[in-house]
């Protein structure tokens, strides 16, 4: 008798792809769009952005009908994208740009016409520059600005959006986009609550949550101090968002470190209790894992082991490739929040673009990366994790920002930087078959 291991998925599993407006849309000077953080950085110092002009990106603003046709041919059930806040409110919190609303209505209608579910982020790494200039998340009016923007989007698009995300990767972006540290993440949590309350009050039928970057964190040795350091880092990096989003409290490890009382407000507990409303789901961006050890003089006694990612195979973006880590992250979520719906909202591998574009189409490394992570995902679902979707990063080659720009690519579809021709890579056809069969080899 032959024994066959099957890495399959539930019949209604939601296979899709993920991307974001700021990274593929382009058209930063079209139809009244205002300046965002990416365009501002490029305008100030193009070299620091690897001369990757956000005004071009992948050109999705103009080519979305062609690109949605490619999505349809791929067979995806869901497309994750984002709305550019600075395209809706280009110059400040008062004046709405109707041209921006009209554009996203066309994109959403095209997706719906092709039977593709919609997953839209309200904020994906691209604050309007006017928000930053006014203090960003440290300004007491930030929540008013954000919920006004959210209300405009809910009214314009809410009848056709299946999943809403308030903020992408707040554990990276809510702090890095503007100064303020712990005060920023507390303000973002309260704004997240306000946005969900608003959405629910409008009687819309979709689901609303947030997307977190979560790394699998391991003790460098099995000593109890290193184990505690690992737990502390999970609390600081992921738990400080997961716990308030699902339970309305901060982790004990974070409270004991003193950051909340010292750097936020002594009224934080009451603010969380009075405003809390749980997410409908949590999105997980998983790329990498790392090791930590006890560090007595370090924040929360956590010392990330230097070059710990180098103990793992590493891609050209710098991510440590470890599929088992995805399984472990999902088991962590299952242990802490067993009934909560989980969507893998990003997972991918970055490689330097080849000058030979024909050779660049043959991305066996991406096929292998997808295969191994999908195996881990299938195992996690069978072990009880309530994962309902997988949306890998990314559909088209993107602008990866900072020092990488267009040089490191993640796309299932190649973008010719001179002609903007789209050509599916081998990984596109591999994923097409995974979706069709609802299983991975």
C-alpha positions as CSV (number, residue, x, y, z in Angstrom):
1,X,0.0,0.0,0.0
2,X,1.4,3.4,-1.0
3,X,1.2,6.3,1.4
4,X,0.6,9.7,-0.1
5,X,1.1,13.0,1.7
6,X,-1.4,15.5,0.4
7,X,-0.8,19.2,0.8
8,X,-4.3,20.2,-0.1
9,X,-6.7,23.1,0.9
10,X,-10.3,23.4,1.7
11,X,-12.7,23.6,-1.2
12,X,-13.6,27.3,-0.5
13,X,-10.0,28.4,0.3
14,X,-9.4,32.0,-1.0
15,X,-6.3,32.0,-3.2
16,X,-5.3,35.5,-4.4
17,X,-2.5,37.9,-4.8
18,X,-1.4,41.1,-2.9
19,X,0.1,44.4,-3.9
20,X,-0.4,48.1,-3.1
21,X,-1.2,51.3,-4.8
22,X,2.0,53.2,-4.0
23,X,4.1,50.3,-5.3
24,X,2.4,49.6,-8.7
25,X,0.0,52.4,-9.5
26,X,2.3,55.2,-10.6
27,X,0.5,58.3,-12.0
28,X,1.5,60.4,-9.0
29,X,0.8,63.6,-10.9
30,X,-2.4,62.5,-12.6
31,X,-6.0,63.5,-11.7
32,X,-5.2,65.8,-8.8
33,X,-3.2,63.3,-6.6
34,X,-1.3,64.9,-3.7
35,X,2.2,64.2,-2.6
36,X,2.7,61.2,-0.4
37,X,5.8,60.1,1.6
38,X,7.2,58.0,-1.2
39,X,7.0,60.8,-3.8
40,X,8.4,63.3,-1.2
41,X,11.4,61.2,-0.5
42,X,12.1,60.7,-4.2
43,X,11.7,64.4,-5.0
44,X,14.1,65.4,-2.2
45,X,16.8,62.7,-2.9
46,X,16.2,60.3,-5.9
47,X,19.5,58.5,-5.2
48,X,18.3,57.4,-1.8
49,X,15.3,55.8,-3.6
50,X,17.7,54.0,-6.1
51,X,16.3,56.5,-8.7
52,X,13.0,54.5,-8.7
53,X,10.5,57.2,-9.6
54,X,7.1,56.4,-7.9
55,X,5.4,58.2,-10.8
56,X,6.1,55.2,-13.0
57,X,6.0,52.1,-10.8
58,X,4.2,49.4,-12.8
59,X,1.8,51.8,-14.5
60,X,-1.3,50.0,-13.0
61,X,-3.2,53.3,-12.8
62,X,-3.5,53.2,-16.6
63,X,-3.2,49.4,-17.3
64,X,-5.6,48.0,-14.7
65,X,-8.0,46.5,-17.3
66,X,-5.1,44.5,-18.9
67,X,-3.8,43.5,-15.5
68,X,-7.2,42.4,-14.1
69,X,-7.5,40.2,-17.2
70,X,-4.2,38.6,-16.2
71,X,-5.6,38.1,-12.7
72,X,-8.7,36.4,-14.2
73,X,-6.5,34.1,-16.2
74,X,-4.4,33.3,-13.1
75,X,-7.6,32.1,-11.5
76,X,-7.4,34.1,-8.3
77,X,-10.4,34.5,-6.1
78,X,-9.2,37.7,-4.4
79,X,-7.1,40.8,-5.1
80,X,-5.5,42.7,-2.3
81,X,-4.8,46.4,-3.2
82,X,-4.9,49.7,-1.4
83,X,-6.4,53.1,-1.8
84,X,-4.0,56.1,-1.9
85,X,-5.1,58.5,0.8
86,X,-3.4,61.3,-1.0
87,X,-5.5,60.6,-4.1
88,X,-8.7,61.1,-2.2
89,X,-7.6,63.9,0.1
90,X,-4.6,65.4,-1.8
91,X,-4.0,68.7,0.0
92,X,-5.5,68.4,3.5
93,X,-8.4,67.0,5.5
94,X,-11.2,69.1,4.0
95,X,-11.4,68.8,0.2
96,X,-12.3,65.4,-1.5
97,X,-10.8,64.7,-4.9
98,X,-13.6,63.3,-6.9
99,X,-11.3,62.1,-9.7
100,X,-9.6,59.7,-7.2
101,X,-12.9,58.3,-6.2
102,X,-14.0,57.9,-9.8
103,X,-10.8,56.0,-10.6
104,X,-11.1,53.5,-7.8
105,X,-14.7,52.9,-8.6
106,X,-13.6,51.8,-12.1
107,X,-10.9,49.5,-10.7
108,X,-13.4,47.9,-8.2
109,X,-16.1,47.5,-10.9
110,X,-13.6,45.8,-13.2
111,X,-12.6,43.4,-10.5
112,X,-16.2,42.6,-9.7
113,X,-17.1,42.1,-13.3
114,X,-14.4,39.4,-13.4
115,X,-15.7,37.7,-10.3
116,X,-12.7,38.6,-8.1
117,X,-13.1,39.4,-4.4
118,X,-11.7,42.7,-3.2
119,X,-9.4,43.2,-0.2
120,X,-8.5,46.9,0.1
121,X,-6.1,48.6,2.6
122,X,-6.9,52.2,3.7
123,X,-3.3,52.8,4.6
124,X,-0.4,50.9,3.0
125,X,2.9,52.7,3.7
126,X,2.0,56.0,1.9
127,X,0.8,58.7,4.2
128,X,-0.1,62.0,2.5
129,X,2.7,64.4,3.0
130,X,0.3,66.9,4.5
131,X,-0.3,64.4,7.4
132,X,3.4,64.1,8.1
133,X,3.9,67.8,7.9
134,X,1.2,68.3,10.6
135,X,2.9,65.8,12.9
136,X,1.5,62.5,11.7
137,X,0.2,60.1,14.4
138,X,1.4,62.4,17.2
139,X,-1.2,65.0,16.2
140,X,-4.3,64.7,18.3
141,X,-6.4,65.2,15.1
142,X,-4.9,62.2,13.3
143,X,-7.9,60.0,14.3
144,X,-10.3,62.6,12.9
145,X,-8.4,62.9,9.6
146,X,-8.2,59.1,9.2
147,X,-11.8,58.3,10.0
148,X,-13.0,61.1,7.7
149,X,-11.0,59.5,4.9
150,X,-12.3,56.1,5.9
151,X,-15.9,57.3,5.9
152,X,-15.4,58.8,2.4
153,X,-14.1,55.4,1.2
154,X,-16.8,53.3,2.9
155,X,-19.5,55.5,1.4
156,X,-17.9,55.4,-2.1
157,X,-16.8,51.7,-2.3
158,X,-18.1,49.9,0.8
159,X,-20.9,48.1,-1.1
160,X,-18.3,46.3,-3.2
161,X,-15.3,45.7,-0.9
162,X,-15.3,42.2,0.7
163,X,-12.3,42.8,3.1
164,X,-11.1,46.1,4.5
165,X,-7.7,46.6,6.3
166,X,-7.3,49.7,8.4
167,X,-3.5,49.7,8.3
168,X,-0.8,47.6,6.8
169,X,2.1,46.6,9.0
170,X,1.6,49.1,11.8
171,X,4.4,47.4,13.7
172,X,6.7,48.9,11.0
173,X,4.9,51.8,9.4
174,X,2.9,53.5,12.1
175,X,6.1,54.3,13.9
176,X,8.5,54.7,11.0
177,X,6.4,57.0,8.9
178,X,6.4,59.6,11.7
179,X,8.2,60.2,14.9
180,X,6.7,59.4,18.3
181,X,7.3,55.7,19.1
182,X,4.8,54.3,21.7
183,X,2.5,57.3,21.4
184,X,2.2,56.5,17.7
185,X,1.1,52.9,18.1
186,X,-1.4,53.9,20.9
187,X,-2.9,56.5,18.6
188,X,-3.1,54.1,15.7
189,X,-4.8,51.5,17.9
190,X,-7.4,54.0,19.0
191,X,-7.8,55.2,15.4
192,X,-8.2,51.5,14.3
193,X,-11.0,51.1,16.9
194,X,-12.8,54.3,15.7
195,X,-12.6,53.1,12.1
196,X,-14.1,49.7,12.9
197,X,-16.9,51.3,15.0
198,X,-17.6,53.6,12.0
199,X,-17.7,50.7,9.6
200,X,-20.0,48.6,11.7
201,X,-22.3,51.6,12.3
202,X,-22.8,52.0,8.5
203,X,-24.2,48.5,8.2
204,X,-21.8,47.4,5.5
205,X,-21.6,43.6,4.8
206,X,-17.9,43.1,4.4
207,X,-15.2,42.3,7.0
208,X,-12.7,44.6,8.5
209,X,-9.4,44.0,10.2
210,X,-5.7,44.9,10.0
211,X,-2.5,43.4,8.6
212,X,0.5,42.7,10.7
213,X,4.1,41.8,9.9
214,X,4.9,38.7,12.0
215,X,8.2,37.0,12.2
216,X,8.8,33.6,13.8
217,X,11.1,34.3,16.7
218,X,13.3,31.6,18.2
219,X,15.6,31.4,21.3
220,X,19.2,31.1,20.1
221,X,19.7,28.4,22.8
222,X,17.2,26.6,24.9
223,X,18.1,28.4,28.1
224,X,15.1,29.8,30.0
225,X,16.4,33.3,29.8
226,X,16.6,33.0,26.0
227,X,13.1,31.5,25.9
228,X,11.8,34.5,27.8
229,X,13.6,36.8,25.4
230,X,11.8,35.1,22.6
231,X,8.4,35.5,24.3
232,X,9.2,39.2,25.0
233,X,10.1,39.9,21.4
234,X,6.8,38.3,20.2
235,X,5.0,40.5,22.7
236,X,6.8,43.6,21.6
237,X,6.7,43.1,17.9
238,X,3.4,41.3,17.3
239,X,1.6,41.1,20.6
240,X,1.4,44.9,21.1
241,X,-0.9,45.0,18.1
242,X,-2.6,41.5,18.3
243,X,-3.7,41.8,21.9
244,X,-5.3,45.3,21.7
245,X,-6.9,44.4,18.4
246,X,-8.4,41.2,19.7
247,X,-8.6,41.7,23.5
248,X,-8.5,45.4,24.2
249,X,-5.4,45.2,26.4
250,X,-1.6,45.4,26.0
251,X,0.6,42.4,26.8
252,X,1.9,42.1,30.3
253,X,5.5,42.0,29.0
254,X,5.0,45.4,27.4
255,X,3.4,46.9,30.4
256,X,6.1,45.6,32.7
257,X,8.7,47.2,30.5
258,X,7.2,50.6,31.5
259,X,6.8,52.0,28.0
260,X,3.0,52.4,28.1
261,X,2.9,54.4,31.4
262,X,6.1,56.4,30.7
263,X,5.7,57.2,27.0
264,X,2.0,57.0,26.1
265,X,-0.5,58.2,28.8
266,X,-1.5,57.1,32.3
267,X,-5.0,56.9,30.9
268,X,-4.2,54.3,28.3
269,X,-6.1,51.4,30.1
270,X,-9.4,53.4,30.2
271,X,-9.0,54.5,26.6
272,X,-8.6,50.9,25.4
273,X,-11.5,49.7,27.5
274,X,-13.9,52.4,26.4
275,X,-13.1,52.2,22.7
276,X,-12.2,48.5,22.1
277,X,-13.9,46.6,19.3
278,X,-12.4,43.4,17.9
279,X,-11.2,42.8,14.4
280,X,-13.2,40.5,12.1
281,X,-9.9,38.9,10.9
282,X,-6.1,39.4,11.1
283,X,-3.9,39.5,8.0
284,X,-0.4,38.1,8.4
285,X,2.6,39.2,6.3
286,X,5.2,36.5,6.7
287,X,8.6,36.7,5.1
288,X,11.3,35.8,7.6
289,X,12.3,34.4,11.0
290,X,15.1,35.3,13.4
291,X,16.9,34.3,16.6
292,X,17.1,36.2,19.8
293,X,18.9,35.9,23.1
294,X,18.8,37.5,26.6
295,X,20.4,40.9,26.8
296,X,20.3,42.4,30.2
297,X,20.9,46.0,29.0
298,X,18.6,45.7,26.0
299,X,15.0,46.8,25.7
300,X,12.8,44.2,27.3
301,X,16.0,42.1,27.7
302,X,15.9,41.1,24.1
303,X,19.0,41.0,21.9
304,X,18.5,40.0,18.3
305,X,21.4,37.7,17.5
306,X,23.6,39.6,15.0
307,X,23.3,38.3,11.5
308,X,20.8,35.7,12.8
309,X,19.0,35.7,9.4
310,X,22.3,34.5,7.8
311,X,21.8,31.1,9.6
312,X,19.0,30.7,7.0
313,X,19.0,30.8,3.2
314,X,18.6,34.6,2.4
315,X,17.0,36.3,-0.6
316,X,18.2,39.4,-2.3
317,X,15.9,41.6,-0.2
318,X,17.5,40.2,3.0
319,X,14.7,37.9,4.2
320,X,15.7,34.6,5.9
321,X,13.9,31.9,4.0
322,X,12.3,29.5,6.6
323,X,8.9,27.9,5.6
324,X,8.6,26.2,9.0
325,X,8.4,29.7,10.5
326,X,5.1,30.2,8.8
327,X,3.7,27.1,10.4
328,X,5.0,28.2,13.8
329,X,3.5,31.7,13.4
330,X,0.1,30.2,12.6
331,X,0.3,27.8,15.5
332,X,1.1,30.8,17.8
333,X,-2.0,32.6,16.5
334,X,-4.1,29.4,16.8
335,X,-2.9,28.9,20.4
336,X,-3.7,32.5,21.4
337,X,-6.8,33.2,19.2
338,X,-8.2,29.9,18.0
339,X,-11.4,31.2,16.6
340,X,-10.1,34.2,14.7
341,X,-10.0,34.2,10.9
342,X,-6.5,34.5,9.5
343,X,-5.5,35.5,6.0
344,X,-1.9,35.2,4.7
345,X,-1.8,38.7,3.2
346,X,1.9,38.6,2.0
347,X,4.5,36.0,1.5
348,X,7.2,36.1,-1.2
349,X,10.8,36.0,-2.2
350,X,12.8,38.9,-3.7
351,X,15.5,38.4,-6.3
352,X,17.6,40.8,-8.3
353,X,16.2,41.5,-11.7
354,X,18.2,39.9,-14.5
355,X,19.3,41.9,-17.5
356,X,18.3,39.0,-19.7
357,X,14.5,39.3,-19.5
358,X,13.9,36.0,-21.1
359,X,16.0,34.2,-18.5
360,X,14.3,36.3,-15.8
361,X,11.0,34.6,-16.6
362,X,12.3,31.2,-15.3
363,X,12.1,31.8,-11.6
364,X,12.5,28.3,-10.2
365,X,13.6,29.8,-6.8
366,X,10.1,31.5,-6.5
367,X,8.3,28.3,-7.4
368,X,10.3,26.4,-4.7
369,X,9.6,29.2,-2.2
370,X,5.9,29.1,-2.9
371,X,5.7,25.3,-2.8
372,X,7.4,25.0,0.6
373,X,5.4,27.8,2.2
374,X,2.1,26.4,0.9
375,X,3.1,23.0,2.3
376,X,3.6,24.6,5.7
377,X,0.3,26.4,5.3
378,X,-1.6,23.2,4.4
379,X,-0.1,21.5,7.5
380,X,-1.1,24.4,9.7
381,X,-4.7,24.3,8.5
382,X,-4.9,20.6,9.2
383,X,-3.5,21.3,12.6
384,X,-6.4,23.6,13.3
385,X,-5.3,27.1,12.2
386,X,-8.3,29.0,10.9
387,X,-6.6,30.3,7.8
388,X,-9.0,31.2,5.0
389,X,-6.8,32.7,2.3
390,X,-3.3,33.0,0.9
391,X,-2.4,36.2,-1.0
392,X,1.3,36.1,-1.9
393,X,3.5,39.2,-2.6
394,X,3.2,40.1,-5.3
395,X,1.2,40.1,-8.6
396,X,3.4,42.5,-10.6
397,X,7.0,43.6,-10.2
398,X,6.8,46.5,-7.8
399,X,8.7,49.6,-6.6
400,X,10.2,48.2,-3.4
401,X,11.3,51.6,-2.2
402,X,14.3,52.8,-0.2
403,X,17.6,51.6,-1.7
404,X,16.0,48.7,-3.7
405,X,13.6,50.5,-6.1
406,X,12.9,48.4,-9.1
407,X,16.1,46.2,-8.8
408,X,14.7,43.5,-6.6
409,X,11.6,41.9,-7.8
410,X,8.8,39.8,-6.3
411,X,6.3,39.6,-9.1
412,X,4.6,36.6,-10.6
413,X,4.4,38.9,-13.6
414,X,7.5,40.6,-15.0
415,X,7.4,44.3,-15.9
416,X,9.7,45.4,-18.7
417,X,11.0,48.7,-17.3
418,X,11.4,50.3,-20.8
419,X,8.2,49.2,-22.5
420,X,6.0,48.2,-19.5
421,X,5.1,44.9,-21.3
422,X,3.7,42.3,-18.9
423,X,5.0,38.7,-19.1
424,X,4.0,36.0,-16.7
425,X,6.9,34.1,-15.0
426,X,7.0,30.4,-14.5
427,X,5.8,31.0,-10.9
428,X,2.6,32.5,-12.4
429,X,1.8,29.3,-14.2
430,X,2.8,27.2,-11.2
431,X,0.4,29.1,-8.9
432,X,-2.3,28.9,-11.6
433,X,-2.1,25.1,-11.3
434,X,-2.1,25.3,-7.5
435,X,-5.3,27.3,-7.6
436,X,-6.9,25.0,-10.1
437,X,-6.1,21.9,-8.2
438,X,-6.5,23.4,-4.7
439,X,-3.4,21.6,-3.6
440,X,0.4,21.9,-3.8
441,X,2.8,19.1,-4.9
